[in-house]
Amino acid sequence: PLPSQIPELQRELDAYLDHYNRRRPHQALGGLAPLEYLARIREEAVPTESQMC
């Protein structure tokens, strides 16, 4: 059933976005969820000069 109130709709949208971005594996990201992929990229990033000082 469709939500009948805006707050209910917002909860459902938030839950979907959480699933899509935090839990659902994405084929284009090597089977990782977007936040897992982002964390991995940040770990592998080369530090900038200001980060090294």
C-alpha positions in Angstrom: 0.0 0.0 0.0 1.1 3.5 -0.7 1.9 5.8 2.2 -1.0 8.2 3.0 1.0 10.8 4.9 4.2 12.7 4.1 6.1 11.5 7.3 5.3 7.9 6.4 6.5 8.4 2.8 9.7 10.0 4.1 10.4 7.0 6.3 10.0 4.7 3.4 12.2 6.8 1.1 14.9 7.0 3.8 14.8 3.2 4.3 15.1 2.7 0.5 18.0 5.1 0.2 19.8 3.5 3.2 19.4 0.0 1.5 20.5 1.3 -1.9 23.6 3.2 -0.6 24.7 1.1 2.4 23.7 -2.5 1.8 22.9 -3.3 -1.8 25.9 -4.5 -3.8 26.4 -2.7 -7.1 27.9 -4.6 -10.0 29.7 -1.5 -11.3 31.5 -1.2 -8.0 32.8 -4.7 -7.9 29.9 -6.0 -5.8 30.4 -3.4 -3.1 27.8 -1.1 -1.7 28.6 2.6 -2.5 29.7 3.5 1.0 31.9 0.4 1.2 33.4 1.4 -2.1 34.0 5.0 -1.0 35.6 3.8 2.2 38.0 1.5 0.3 38.9 4.3 -2.1 39.7 6.7 0.8 41.9 4.1 2.4 43.8 3.7 -0.9 44.1 7.4 -1.6 47.5 8.9 -1.8 48.0 11.5 1.0 48.3 15.1 -0.1 51.3 17.2 1.0 49.3 18.9 3.8 48.3 15.4 5.1 51.9 14.3 5.3 53.1 17.2 7.5 
